[in-house]
Amino acid sequence: QSHDSRIRIVDYKFSGGLGARTDEPDPLSDALQGRRLQPPLYSLMSSLSLPSESGQTVLSHPSIHSVEFRYIRPLNDDPLGFTFFASSVWGTPVGDQLLRTIHCWVQGMRAGQFFVLPGAYCRGCHWSAACRFQHHPSWVRAYELPLAKEFRQVRKQRAKHE
């Protein structure tokens, strides 16, 4: 009898408000658009290796089978929600597409290119004052930097099916 060493990560999200969304996000589509990268980044953790002080890998990571988000909304009509990100996506063309998206975002951060991507969602955001989406220099960066333009295009991409 073989021992299954795969891991399932479960992340619980809580919302105490009445106005919370009742439909569940699509973790793969959202990640491809750079909106929610937490599930794929959790999923990629199994491919990381931790070197010891001598430089040798000390941990052999079991593979991560899936990442699940459980939404707890006690004040909504449907108080429990669920989304699922399967790690098996990494062996597909969509997984390659997702890796390119993640690479694009990481390269931008490494280059020190931080900018807002204003959208309709800014109107209802509690943090809009902190991101300065109405600040003119921030707005110019969001619309004029070549990398910002590329990221706006990423926000429009969909999964390419075989």
C-alpha positions as CSV (number, residue, x, y, z in Angstrom):
1,Q,0.0,0.0,0.0
2,S,1.6,3.3,-1.1
3,H,1.6,6.3,1.2
4,D,0.2,9.5,-0.4
5,S,2.5,12.3,0.5
6,R,0.6,15.0,-1.3
7,I,-0.5,18.0,0.6
8,R,-3.8,19.9,0.4
9,I,-3.6,23.5,1.6
10,V,-6.8,25.0,3.0
11,D,-7.0,28.8,3.5
12,Y,-10.0,30.2,5.3
13,K,-11.4,33.6,4.4
14,F,-13.9,35.4,6.7
15,S,-16.3,38.2,5.8
16,G,-18.5,39.6,8.5
17,G,-20.4,42.1,6.2
18,L,-23.7,41.8,4.4
19,G,-22.3,43.1,1.1
20,A,-19.8,40.4,0.5
21,R,-19.9,38.7,-2.8
22,T,-21.9,35.5,-3.0
23,D,-20.3,34.0,-6.1
24,E,-16.9,32.4,-5.7
25,P,-13.9,33.6,-7.7
26,D,-12.3,31.4,-10.3
27,P,-8.8,31.0,-8.9
28,L,-7.2,30.0,-12.2
29,S,-8.7,32.9,-14.3
30,D,-8.1,35.4,-11.5
31,A,-4.4,34.3,-11.3
32,L,-3.9,34.5,-15.1
33,Q,-5.1,38.1,-14.9
34,G,-2.8,38.8,-11.9
35,R,-5.7,39.4,-9.6
36,R,-5.3,36.6,-7.0
37,L,-1.9,35.0,-7.1
38,Q,-2.1,33.4,-3.6
39,P,-3.5,30.0,-4.7
40,P,-0.8,29.4,-7.5
41,L,2.0,30.7,-5.2
42,Y,0.9,28.3,-2.5
43,S,0.8,25.5,-5.0
44,L,4.3,26.3,-6.2
45,M,5.7,26.0,-2.7
46,S,6.4,22.3,-3.2
47,S,8.8,23.1,-6.0
48,L,10.9,25.3,-3.7
49,S,14.0,23.8,-2.1
50,L,15.6,25.0,1.1
51,P,19.4,24.8,1.2
52,S,21.3,24.2,4.4
53,E,24.3,26.3,5.4
54,S,26.5,23.9,3.5
55,G,24.5,24.6,0.3
56,Q,22.8,21.2,0.1
57,T,19.1,20.7,0.0
58,V,17.8,19.6,3.4
59,L,14.1,19.1,2.7
60,S,12.4,17.0,0.2
61,H,9.0,18.6,-0.3
62,P,5.9,16.5,-0.8
63,S,3.9,17.7,-3.7
64,I,1.0,20.0,-3.1
65,H,-2.1,18.4,-4.6
66,S,-4.5,21.4,-4.3
67,V,-5.1,24.8,-2.7
68,E,-8.6,25.4,-1.4
69,F,-10.1,28.6,-0.2
70,R,-13.1,28.3,2.1
71,Y,-15.2,31.4,2.4
72,I,-17.0,31.9,5.7
73,R,-19.8,34.5,5.5
74,P,-22.1,34.0,8.4
75,L,-24.4,37.0,7.5
76,N,-25.0,35.9,3.9
77,D,-27.8,33.6,2.6
78,D,-25.1,31.1,1.6
79,P,-22.7,31.3,4.6
80,L,-20.1,28.9,3.2
81,G,-18.2,29.1,-0.1
82,F,-15.4,27.1,-1.7
83,T,-12.9,27.5,-4.5
84,F,-10.3,25.0,-5.7
85,F,-6.9,25.4,-7.4
86,A,-5.5,22.1,-8.7
87,S,-1.7,21.8,-8.9
88,S,-2.1,19.5,-11.9
89,V,-2.5,22.7,-14.0
90,W,1.3,23.1,-13.9
91,G,1.7,20.3,-16.5
92,T,-0.6,22.0,-19.0
93,P,-0.4,24.9,-21.5
94,V,-2.6,26.9,-19.2
95,G,0.0,26.3,-16.4
96,D,2.7,27.6,-18.7
97,Q,0.6,30.6,-19.4
98,L,0.1,31.2,-15.7
99,L,3.9,30.8,-15.1
100,R,4.5,33.5,-17.7
101,T,2.0,35.8,-15.9
102,I,3.7,35.2,-12.5
103,H,7.1,35.8,-14.1
104,C,5.9,39.1,-15.6
105,W,4.7,40.3,-12.2
106,V,7.9,39.2,-10.3
107,Q,10.1,40.8,-12.9
108,G,8.2,44.1,-12.5
109,M,8.7,44.0,-8.8
110,R,12.4,43.3,-9.2
111,A,12.7,46.2,-11.5
112,G,11.0,48.4,-8.8
113,Q,8.0,49.1,-11.0
114,F,5.1,49.5,-8.6
115,F,2.0,51.1,-9.9
116,V,-1.7,51.0,-9.4
117,L,-4.1,49.5,-12.0
118,P,-7.2,51.6,-11.5
119,G,-10.5,50.1,-12.4
120,A,-14.2,50.1,-11.5
121,Y,-13.3,48.2,-8.3
122,C,-11.5,51.3,-6.9
123,R,-14.8,53.0,-6.2
124,G,-15.8,50.5,-3.5
125,C,-12.3,49.8,-2.1
126,H,-11.7,50.7,1.5
127,W,-8.0,51.2,0.7
128,S,-8.3,53.5,-2.3
129,A,-6.8,56.4,-0.4
130,A,-3.7,54.4,0.4
131,C,-3.0,53.3,-3.2
132,R,-3.4,56.9,-4.5
133,F,-5.2,55.9,-7.7
134,Q,-6.4,59.5,-8.1
135,H,-2.9,61.0,-7.5
136,H,-1.8,62.4,-10.8
137,P,1.8,61.1,-10.9
138,S,0.5,57.6,-9.9
139,W,-2.2,57.8,-12.6
140,V,0.5,58.7,-15.2
141,R,2.6,55.8,-14.2
142,A,-0.4,53.5,-14.4
143,Y,-1.2,54.5,-17.9
144,E,2.2,55.5,-19.4
145,L,4.8,53.0,-18.3
146,P,5.2,50.2,-20.8
147,L,5.2,47.6,-18.1
148,A,1.9,49.0,-16.8
149,K,0.4,48.7,-20.2
150,E,1.6,45.1,-20.4
151,F,-0.1,44.4,-17.1
152,R,-3.4,45.9,-18.2
153,Q,-3.2,43.5,-21.1
154,V,-2.6,40.6,-18.7
155,R,-5.8,41.5,-16.9
156,K,-7.7,40.7,-20.1
157,Q,-6.2,37.3,-20.8
158,R,-8.2,34.1,-20.6
159,A,-7.0,30.5,-20.3
160,K,-6.0,29.1,-23.6
161,H,-7.6,25.7,-24.0
162,E,-6.1,22.9,-26.2
